[in-house]
Amino acid sequence: MSKFLIKNARLVNENAIINADVLIDNGRIEQIDSSISLKDGETKLIDADGCFLLPGIIDDQVHFREPGLTHKADIFTESRAAVAGGI
């Protein structure tokens, strides 16, 4: 996986909204700070100026159709759908 640096985001976290940069390395949040600078050329930069960043969102209203309507969907298919949709 790659390294990503999300710059200038409006980060919603722990009952607050702050301006922050977020460094993601191999799919994991490595650092959150007001300003992160990197010197390597392998980090992909994402400018999130004016955008909100909501890390770790959980949809507490999801219905995995188990037990019951698993012919329509199940934990595996609904979890994959949530990840594909950004949740």
Biopython code that builds the backbone (N, CA, C, O; Angstrom):
import numpy as np
from Bio.PDB.StructureBuilder import StructureBuilder

atoms = [
    (1, "MET", "N", (0.831, -1.188, 0.000)),
    (1, "MET", "CA", (0.000, 0.000, 0.000)),
    (1, "MET", "C", (0.870, 1.243, 0.000)),
    (1, "MET", "O", (2.087, 1.177, 0.169)),
    (2, "SER", "N", (0.223, 2.357, -0.190)),
    (2, "SER", "CA", (0.922, 3.625, -0.304)),
    (2, "SER", "C", (0.769, 4.471, 0.940)),
    (2, "SER", "O", (0.050, 4.135, 1.882)),
    (3, "LYS", "N", (1.475, 5.576, 0.898)),
    (3, "LYS", "CA", (1.388, 6.588, 1.930)),
    (3, "LYS", "C", (0.586, 7.758, 1.373)),
    (3, "LYS", "O", (0.806, 8.176, 0.236)),
    (4, "PHE", "N", (-0.344, 8.289, 2.170)),
    (4, "PHE", "CA", (-1.159, 9.433, 1.775)),
    (4, "PHE", "C", (-1.057, 10.507, 2.839)),
    (4, "PHE", "O", (-1.043, 10.213, 4.034)),
    (5, "LEU", "N", (-0.986, 11.753, 2.400)),
    (5, "LEU", "CA", (-1.044, 12.872, 3.325)),
    (5, "LEU", "C", (-2.250, 13.725, 2.934)),
    (5, "LEU", "O", (-2.282, 14.314, 1.854)),
    (6, "ILE", "N", (-3.225, 13.781, 3.814)),
    (6, "ILE", "CA", (-4.407, 14.611, 3.596)),
    (6, "ILE", "C", (-4.147, 15.944, 4.283)),
    (6, "ILE", "O", (-4.008, 16.008, 5.504)),
    (7, "LYS", "N", (-4.081, 17.005, 3.487)),
    (7, "LYS", "CA", (-3.751, 18.336, 4.007)),
    (7, "LYS", "C", (-5.011, 19.192, 4.102)),
    (7, "LYS", "O", (-5.940, 19.053, 3.306)),
    (8, "ASN", "N", (-5.018, 20.082, 5.094)),
    (8, "ASN", "CA", (-6.024, 21.146, 5.221)),
    (8, "ASN", "C", (-7.450, 20.654, 5.443)),
    (8, "ASN", "O", (-8.399, 21.326, 5.041)),
    (9, "ALA", "N", (-7.617, 19.508, 6.068)),
    (9, "ALA", "CA", (-8.957, 18.955, 6.286)),
    (9, "ALA", "C", (-9.627, 19.603, 7.491)),
    (9, "ALA", "O", (-8.956, 20.061, 8.416)),
    (10, "ARG", "N", (-10.944, 19.637, 7.468)),
    (10, "ARG", "CA", (-11.745, 20.007, 8.641)),
    (10, "ARG", "C", (-12.084, 18.671, 9.303)),
    (10, "ARG", "O", (-13.053, 18.008, 8.934)),
    (11, "LEU", "N", (-11.272, 18.294, 10.279)),
    (11, "LEU", "CA", (-11.346, 16.981, 10.903)),
    (11, "LEU", "C", (-12.393, 16.967, 12.013)),
    (11, "LEU", "O", (-12.330, 17.760, 12.952)),
    (12, "VAL", "N", (-13.350, 16.062, 11.891)),
    (12, "VAL", "CA", (-14.389, 15.894, 12.909)),
    (12, "VAL", "C", (-13.984, 14.693, 13.747)),
    (12, "VAL", "O", (-13.940, 13.566, 13.255)),
    (13, "ASN", "N", (-13.683, 14.947, 15.035)),
    (13, "ASN", "CA", (-13.200, 13.878, 15.890)),
    (13, "ASN", "C", (-13.350, 14.288, 17.351)),
    (13, "ASN", "O", (-13.030, 15.418, 17.718)),
    (14, "GLU", "N", (-13.831, 13.376, 18.177)),
    (14, "GLU", "CA", (-13.947, 13.577, 19.615)),
    (14, "GLU", "C", (-14.678, 14.876, 19.970)),
    (14, "GLU", "O", (-14.162, 15.708, 20.716)),
    (15, "ASN", "N", (-15.875, 15.031, 19.429)),
    (15, "ASN", "CA", (-16.750, 16.175, 19.727)),
    (15, "ASN", "C", (-16.163, 17.526, 19.347)),
    (15, "ASN", "O", (-16.500, 18.538, 19.962)),
    (16, "ALA", "N", (-15.290, 17.562, 18.346)),
    (16, "ALA", "CA", (-14.690, 18.822, 17.913)),
    (16, "ALA", "C", (-14.452, 18.791, 16.406)),
    (16, "ALA", "O", (-14.372, 17.728, 15.790)),
    (17, "ILE", "N", (-14.342, 19.989, 15.831)),
    (17, "ILE", "CA", (-13.944, 20.141, 14.436)),
    (17, "ILE", "C", (-12.685, 20.993, 14.447)),
    (17, "ILE", "O", (-12.703, 22.132, 14.912)),
    (18, "ILE", "N", (-11.591, 20.436, 13.934)),
    (18, "ILE", "CA", (-10.324, 21.155, 13.912)),
    (18, "ILE", "C", (-9.745, 21.133, 12.497)),
    (18, "ILE", "O", (-10.061, 20.243, 11.708)),
    (19, "ASN", "N", (-8.909, 22.102, 12.184)),
    (19, "ASN", "CA", (-8.158, 22.067, 10.933)),
    (19, "ASN", "C", (-6.933, 21.205, 11.170)),
    (19, "ASN", "O", (-6.162, 21.457, 12.096)),
    (20, "ALA", "N", (-6.747, 20.187, 10.337)),
    (20, "ALA", "CA", (-5.652, 19.248, 10.587)),
    (20, "ALA", "C", (-5.202, 18.571, 9.305)),
    (20, "ALA", "O", (-5.916, 18.529, 8.303)),
    (21, "ASP", "N", (-3.981, 18.040, 9.378)),
    (21, "ASP", "CA", (-3.436, 17.159, 8.355)),
    (21, "ASP", "C", (-3.455, 15.744, 8.921)),
    (21, "ASP", "O", (-3.313, 15.550, 10.128)),
    (22, "VAL", "N", (-3.630, 14.757, 8.042)),
    (22, "VAL", "CA", (-3.671, 13.357, 8.473)),
    (22, "VAL", "C", (-2.744, 12.549, 7.569)),
    (22, "VAL", "O", (-2.869, 12.577, 6.345)),
    (23, "LEU", "N", (-1.816, 11.833, 8.191)),
    (23, "LEU", "CA", (-0.899, 10.970, 7.460)),
    (23, "LEU", "C", (-1.384, 9.533, 7.580)),
    (23, "LEU", "O", (-1.608, 9.033, 8.682)),
    (24, "ILE", "N", (-1.544, 8.872, 6.432)),
    (24, "ILE", "CA", (-1.991, 7.485, 6.386)),
    (24, "ILE", "C", (-0.891, 6.662, 5.729)),
    (24, "ILE", "O", (-0.446, 6.972, 4.623)),
    (25, "ASP", "N", (-0.458, 5.617, 6.415)),
    (25, "ASP", "CA", (0.604, 4.755, 5.904)),
    (25, "ASP", "C", (0.121, 3.310, 5.957)),
    (25, "ASP", "O", (-0.253, 2.808, 7.016)),
    (26, "ASN", "N", (0.133, 2.658, 4.818)),
    (26, "ASN", "CA", (-0.326, 1.267, 4.709)),
    (26, "ASN", "C", (-1.724, 1.075, 5.278)),
    (26, "ASN", "O", (-1.986, 0.093, 5.973)),
    (27, "GLY", "N", (-2.626, 2.015, 4.984)),
    (27, "GLY", "CA", (-4.019, 1.888, 5.381)),
    (27, "GLY", "C", (-4.317, 2.238, 6.825)),
    (27, "GLY", "O", (-5.447, 2.054, 7.277)),
    (28, "ARG", "N", (-3.331, 2.739, 7.564)),
    (28, "ARG", "CA", (-3.529, 3.084, 8.974)),
    (28, "ARG", "C", (-3.212, 4.556, 9.201)),
    (28, "ARG", "O", (-2.276, 5.094, 8.609)),
    (29, "ILE", "N", (-3.984, 5.198, 10.049)),
    (29, "ILE", "CA", (-3.699, 6.577, 10.424)),
    (29, "ILE", "C", (-2.448, 6.568, 11.287)),
    (29, "ILE", "O", (-2.426, 5.964, 12.359)),
    (30, "GLU", "N", (-1.405, 7.244, 10.811)),
    (30, "GLU", "CA", (-0.130, 7.287, 11.525)),
    (30, "GLU", "C", (0.036, 8.564, 12.342)),
    (30, "GLU", "O", (0.659, 8.550, 13.404)),
    (31, "GLN", "N", (-0.526, 9.674, 11.843)),
    (31, "GLN", "CA", (-0.321, 10.944, 12.534)),
    (31, "GLN", "C", (-1.452, 11.905, 12.196)),
    (31, "GLN", "O", (-1.919, 11.964, 11.058)),
    (32, "ILE", "N", (-1.882, 12.650, 13.199)),
    (32, "ILE", "CA", (-2.823, 13.759, 13.022)),
    (32, "ILE", "C", (-2.178, 14.960, 13.694)),
    (32, "ILE", "O", (-1.829, 14.907, 14.873)),
    (33, "ASP", "N", (-2.019, 16.049, 12.939)),
    (33, "ASP", "CA", (-1.375, 17.242, 13.482)),
    (33, "ASP", "C", (-1.861, 18.461, 12.709)),
    (33, "ASP", "O", (-2.454, 18.335, 11.638)),
    (34, "SER", "N", (-1.604, 19.636, 13.263)),
    (34, "SER", "CA", (-2.047, 20.860, 12.600)),
    (34, "SER", "C", (-1.297, 21.109, 11.301)),
    (34, "SER", "O", (-1.829, 21.746, 10.392)),
    (35, "SER", "N", (-0.072, 20.616, 11.201)),
    (35, "SER", "CA", (0.708, 20.762, 9.971)),
    (35, "SER", "C", (1.738, 19.647, 9.894)),
    (35, "SER", "O", (2.620, 19.546, 10.747)),
    (36, "ILE", "N", (1.625, 18.818, 8.881)),
    (36, "ILE", "CA", (2.569, 17.721, 8.678)),
    (36, "ILE", "C", (3.328, 17.997, 7.384)),
    (36, "ILE", "O", (2.722, 18.250, 6.344)),
    (37, "SER", "N", (4.652, 17.946, 7.454)),
    (37, "SER", "CA", (5.499, 18.123, 6.269)),
    (37, "SER", "C", (6.260, 16.839, 6.015)),
    (37, "SER", "O", (6.769, 16.210, 6.942)),
    (38, "LEU", "N", (6.331, 16.461, 4.764)),
    (38, "LEU", "CA", (7.092, 15.276, 4.386)),
    (38, "LEU", "C", (8.075, 15.647, 3.291)),
    (38, "LEU", "O", (7.798, 16.507, 2.454)),
    (39, "LYS", "N", (9.227, 14.990, 3.307)),
    (39, "LYS", "CA", (10.249, 15.280, 2.314)),
    (39, "LYS", "C", (10.335, 14.209, 1.233)),
    (39, "LYS", "O", (10.904, 14.445, 0.167)),
    (40, "ASP", "N", (9.770, 13.027, 1.507)),
    (40, "ASP", "CA", (9.887, 11.970, 0.503)),
    (40, "ASP", "C", (8.920, 12.214, -0.655)),
    (40, "ASP", "O", (7.887, 12.862, -0.489)),
    (41, "GLY", "N", (9.261, 11.702, -1.797)),
    (41, "GLY", "CA", (8.441, 11.903, -2.986)),
    (41, "GLY", "C", (7.422, 10.812, -3.220)),
    (41, "GLY", "O", (6.697, 10.846, -4.214)),
    (42, "GLU", "N", (7.351, 9.834, -2.314)),
    (42, "GLU", "CA", (6.457, 8.704, -2.522)),
    (42, "GLU", "C", (5.098, 8.876, -1.863)),
    (42, "GLU", "O", (4.202, 8.057, -2.066)),
    (43, "THR", "N", (4.938, 9.929, -1.078)),
    (43, "THR", "CA", (3.664, 10.157, -0.406)),
    (43, "THR", "C", (2.718, 10.887, -1.345)),
    (43, "THR", "O", (3.073, 11.914, -1.923)),
    (44, "LYS", "N", (1.514, 10.354, -1.494)),
    (44, "LYS", "CA", (0.506, 11.002, -2.337)),
    (44, "LYS", "C", (-0.185, 12.082, -1.526)),
    (44, "LYS", "O", (-0.642, 11.830, -0.411)),
    (45, "LEU", "N", (-0.261, 13.270, -2.072)),
    (45, "LEU", "CA", (-0.847, 14.419, -1.391)),
    (45, "LEU", "C", (-2.298, 14.597, -1.828)),
    (45, "LEU", "O", (-2.604, 14.596, -3.020)),
    (46, "ILE", "N", (-3.180, 14.750, -0.853)),
    (46, "ILE", "CA", (-4.594, 15.023, -1.109)),
    (46, "ILE", "C", (-4.916, 16.348, -0.440)),
    (46, "ILE", "O", (-4.817, 16.466, 0.781)),
    (47, "ASP", "N", (-5.302, 17.347, -1.227)),
    (47, "ASP", "CA", (-5.669, 18.644, -0.664)),
    (47, "ASP", "C", (-7.153, 18.623, -0.338)),
    (47, "ASP", "O", (-7.991, 18.568, -1.238)),
    (48, "ALA", "N", (-7.478, 18.665, 0.948)),
    (48, "ALA", "CA", (-8.863, 18.581, 1.409)),
    (48, "ALA", "C", (-9.379, 19.947, 1.862)),
    (48, "ALA", "O", (-10.295, 20.027, 2.680)),
    (49, "ASP", "N", (-8.795, 21.012, 1.332)),
    (49, "ASP", "CA", (-9.192, 22.362, 1.727)),
    (49, "ASP", "C", (-10.700, 22.553, 1.540)),
    (49, "ASP", "O", (-11.232, 22.354, 0.448)),
    (50, "GLY", "N", (-11.368, 22.937, 2.610)),
    (50, "GLY", "CA", (-12.809, 23.155, 2.566)),
    (50, "GLY", "C", (-13.642, 21.898, 2.727)),
    (50, "GLY", "O", (-14.871, 21.966, 2.708)),
    (51, "CYS", "N", (-12.993, 20.747, 2.886)),
    (51, "CYS", "CA", (-13.715, 19.470, 3.016)),
    (51, "CYS", "C", (-13.646, 18.959, 4.458)),
    (51, "CYS", "O", (-12.694, 19.234, 5.189)),
    (52, "PHE", "N", (-14.664, 18.222, 4.836)),
    (52, "PHE", "CA", (-14.689, 17.591, 6.150)),
    (52, "PHE", "C", (-14.125, 16.182, 6.034)),
    (52, "PHE", "O", (-14.360, 15.486, 5.046)),
    (53, "LEU", "N", (-13.378, 15.769, 7.054)),
    (53, "LEU", "CA", (-12.833, 14.421, 7.134)),
    (53, "LEU", "C", (-13.400, 13.767, 8.389)),
    (53, "LEU", "O", (-13.256, 14.287, 9.495)),
    (54, "LEU", "N", (-14.047, 12.618, 8.198)),
    (54, "LEU", "CA", (-14.706, 11.923, 9.297)),
    (54, "LEU", "C", (-14.092, 10.533, 9.441)),
    (54, "LEU", "O", (-14.648, 9.569, 8.914)),
    (55, "PRO", "N", (-12.962, 10.398, 10.141)),
    (55, "PRO", "CA", (-12.340, 9.079, 10.250)),
    (55, "PRO", "C", (-13.118, 8.154, 11.180)),
    (55, "PRO", "O", (-13.616, 8.581, 12.221)),
    (56, "GLY", "N", (-13.217, 6.904, 10.800)),
    (56, "GLY", "CA", (-13.806, 5.898, 11.667)),
    (56, "GLY", "C", (-15.314, 5.978, 11.813)),
    (56, "GLY", "O", (-15.840, 5.696, 12.890)),
    (57, "ILE", "N", (-16.017, 6.350, 10.766)),
    (57, "ILE", "CA", (-17.476, 6.434, 10.830)),
    (57, "ILE", "C", (-18.070, 5.028, 10.941)),
    (57, "ILE", "O", (-17.647, 4.104, 10.245)),
    (58, "ILE", "N", (-19.033, 4.889, 11.806)),
    (58, "ILE", "CA", (-19.757, 3.628, 11.958)),
    (58, "ILE", "C", (-21.238, 3.912, 11.772)),
    (58, "ILE", "O", (-21.786, 4.804, 12.420)),
    (59, "ASP", "N", (-21.883, 3.169, 10.898)),
    (59, "ASP", "CA", (-23.320, 3.314, 10.675)),
    (59, "ASP", "C", (-24.040, 2.428, 11.688)),
    (59, "ASP", "O", (-24.117, 1.212, 11.513)),
    (60, "ASP", "N", (-24.562, 3.038, 12.737)),
    (60, "ASP", "CA", (-25.202, 2.245, 13.787)),
    (60, "ASP", "C", (-26.629, 1.842, 13.436)),
    (60, "ASP", "O", (-27.310, 1.213, 14.247)),
    (61, "GLN", "N", (-27.086, 2.193, 12.248)),
    (61, "GLN", "CA", (-28.433, 1.828, 11.818)),
    (61, "GLN", "C", (-28.442, 0.760, 10.725)),
    (61, "GLN", "O", (-29.483, 0.490, 10.125)),
    (62, "VAL", "N", (-27.286, 0.156, 10.467)),
    (62, "VAL", "CA", (-27.220, -0.844, 9.408)),
    (62, "VAL", "C", (-27.922, -2.131, 9.845)),
    (62, "VAL", "O", (-27.934, -2.488, 11.023)),
    (63, "HIS", "N", (-28.498, -2.806, 8.872)),
    (63, "HIS", "CA", (-29.178, -4.074, 9.131)),
    (63, "HIS", "C", (-28.532, -5.133, 8.247)),
    (63, "HIS", "O", (-28.623, -5.066, 7.021)),
    (64, "PHE", "N", (-27.886, -6.101, 8.868)),
    (64, "PHE", "CA", (-27.154, -7.107, 8.118)),
    (64, "PHE", "C", (-28.029, -8.281, 7.670)),
    (64, "PHE", "O", (-27.526, -9.229, 7.066)),
    (65, "ARG", "N", (-29.319, -8.226, 7.958)),
    (65, "ARG", "CA", (-30.287, -9.223, 7.497)),
    (65, "ARG", "C", (-30.006, -10.624, 8.032)),
    (65, "ARG", "O", (-30.364, -11.623, 7.410)),
    (66, "GLU", "N", (-29.363, -10.679, 9.188)),
    (66, "GLU", "CA", (-29.128, -11.971, 9.819)),
    (66, "GLU", "C", (-29.663, -11.922, 11.241)),
    (66, "GLU", "O", (-29.378, -10.947, 11.936)),
    (67, "PRO", "N", (-30.392, -12.871, 11.706)),
    (67, "PRO", "CA", (-30.922, -13.986, 10.931)),
    (67, "PRO", "C", (-32.118, -13.521, 10.092)),
    (67, "PRO", "O", (-32.759, -12.514, 10.394)),
    (68, "GLY", "N", (-32.380, -14.236, 9.099)),
    (68, "GLY", "CA", (-33.538, -13.881, 8.296)),
    (68, "GLY", "C", (-33.238, -13.803, 6.818)),
    (68, "GLY", "O", (-33.010, -14.833, 6.183)),
    (69, "LEU", "N", (-33.230, -12.641, 6.266)),
    (69, "LEU", "CA", (-33.223, -12.444, 4.818)),
    (69, "LEU", "C", (-31.833, -12.535, 4.191)),
    (69, "LEU", "O", (-31.461, -11.678, 3.389)),
    (70, "THR", "N", (-31.070, -13.554, 4.545)),
    (70, "THR", "CA", (-29.705, -13.664, 4.032)),
    (70, "THR", "C", (-29.639, -13.971, 2.542)),
    (70, "THR", "O", (-28.567, -13.875, 1.944)),
    (71, "HIS", "N", (-30.749, -14.334, 1.939)),
    (71, "HIS", "CA", (-30.737, -14.520, 0.492)),
    (71, "HIS", "C", (-30.620, -13.164, -0.218)),
    (71, "HIS", "O", (-30.245, -13.110, -1.389)),
    (72, "LYS", "N", (-30.942, -12.065, 0.491)),
    (72, "LYS", "CA", (-30.783, -10.716, -0.056)),
    (72, "LYS", "C", (-29.393, -10.161, 0.231)),
    (72, "LYS", "O", (-28.774, -9.552, -0.641)),
    (73, "ALA", "N", (-28.902, -10.367, 1.445)),
    (73, "ALA", "CA", (-27.596, -9.854, 1.864)),
    (73, "ALA", "C", (-27.226, -10.497, 3.192)),
    (73, "ALA", "O", (-28.078, -11.055, 3.883)),
    (74, "ASP", "N", (-25.946, -10.414, 3.541)),
    (74, "ASP", "CA", (-25.494, -10.947, 4.818)),
    (74, "ASP", "C", (-24.364, -10.072, 5.357)),
    (74, "ASP", "O", (-24.061, -9.032, 4.773)),
    (75, "ILE", "N", (-23.745, -10.472, 6.449)),
    (75, "ILE", "CA", (-22.687, -9.668, 7.055)),
    (75, "ILE", "C", (-21.547, -9.434, 6.060)),
    (75, "ILE", "O", (-21.016, -8.326, 5.988)),
    (76, "PHE", "N", (-21.169, -10.443, 5.304)),
    (76, "PHE", "CA", (-20.076, -10.305, 4.337)),
    (76, "PHE", "C", (-20.419, -9.281, 3.252)),
    (76, "PHE", "O", (-19.634, -8.367, 3.002)),
    (77, "THR", "N", (-21.566, -9.420, 2.612)),
    (77, "THR", "CA", (-21.900, -8.514, 1.508)),
    (77, "THR", "C", (-22.175, -7.089, 1.991)),
    (77, "THR", "O", (-21.783, -6.130, 1.326)),
    (78, "GLU", "N", (-22.840, -6.935, 3.132)),
    (78, "GLU", "CA", (-23.158, -5.597, 3.631)),
    (78, "GLU", "C", (-21.917, -4.881, 4.165)),
    (78, "GLU", "O", (-21.814, -3.660, 4.043)),
    (79, "SER", "N", (-20.980, -5.614, 4.750)),
    (79, "SER", "CA", (-19.723, -5.011, 5.211)),
    (79, "SER", "C", (-18.911, -4.523, 4.008)),
    (79, "SER", "O", (-18.332, -3.438, 4.048)),
    (80, "ARG", "N", (-18.869, -5.318, 2.948)),
    (80, "ARG", "CA", (-18.150, -4.901, 1.737)),
    (80, "ARG", "C", (-18.808, -3.663, 1.119)),
    (80, "ARG", "O", (-18.111, -2.769, 0.638)),
    (81, "ALA", "N", (-20.113, -3.607, 1.128)),
    (81, "ALA", "CA", (-20.827, -2.446, 0.599)),
    (81, "ALA", "C", (-20.516, -1.189, 1.420)),
    (81, "ALA", "O", (-20.348, -0.103, 0.865)),
    (82, "ALA", "N", (-20.445, -1.344, 2.718)),
    (82, "ALA", "CA", (-20.135, -0.199, 3.592)),
    (82, "ALA", "C", (-18.735, 0.320, 3.312)),
    (82, "ALA", "O", (-18.535, 1.531, 3.224)),
    (83, "VAL", "N", (-17.764, -0.570, 3.170)),
    (83, "VAL", "CA", (-16.393, -0.148, 2.883)),
    (83, "VAL", "C", (-16.329, 0.540, 1.520)),
    (83, "VAL", "O", (-15.668, 1.569, 1.380)),
    (84, "ALA", "N", (-17.002, -0.012, 0.521)),
    (84, "ALA", "CA", (-16.995, 0.584, -0.816)),
    (84, "ALA", "C", (-17.640, 1.955, -0.807)),
    (84, "ALA", "O", (-17.276, 2.821, -1.603)),
    (85, "GLY", "N", (-18.602, 2.158, 0.094)),
    (85, "GLY", "CA", (-19.278, 3.440, 0.175)),
    (85, "GLY", "C", (-18.578, 4.431, 1.085)),
    (85, "GLY", "O", (-19.052, 5.556, 1.242)),
    (86, "GLY", "N", (-17.464, 4.045, 1.687)),
    (86, "GLY", "CA", (-16.702, 4.956, 2.519)),
    (86, "GLY", "C", (-17.051, 4.928, 3.988)),
    (86, "GLY", "O", (-16.671, 5.836, 4.727)),
    (87, "ILE", "N", (-17.760, 3.915, 4.427)),
    (87, "ILE", "CA", (-18.135, 3.813, 5.850)),
    (87, "ILE", "C", (-17.294, 2.731, 6.488)),
    (87, "ILE", "O", (-17.433, 2.465, 7.682)),
]
sb = StructureBuilder()
sb.init_structure("model")
sb.init_model(0)
sb.init_chain("A")
sb.init_seg("    ")
for serial, (resi, resn, name, xyz) in enumerate(atoms, 1):
    if name == "N":
        sb.init_residue(resn, " ", resi, " ")
    sb.init_atom(name, np.array(xyz, "f"), 0.0, 1.0, " ", f" {name:<3s}", serial, name[0])
structure = sb.get_structure()
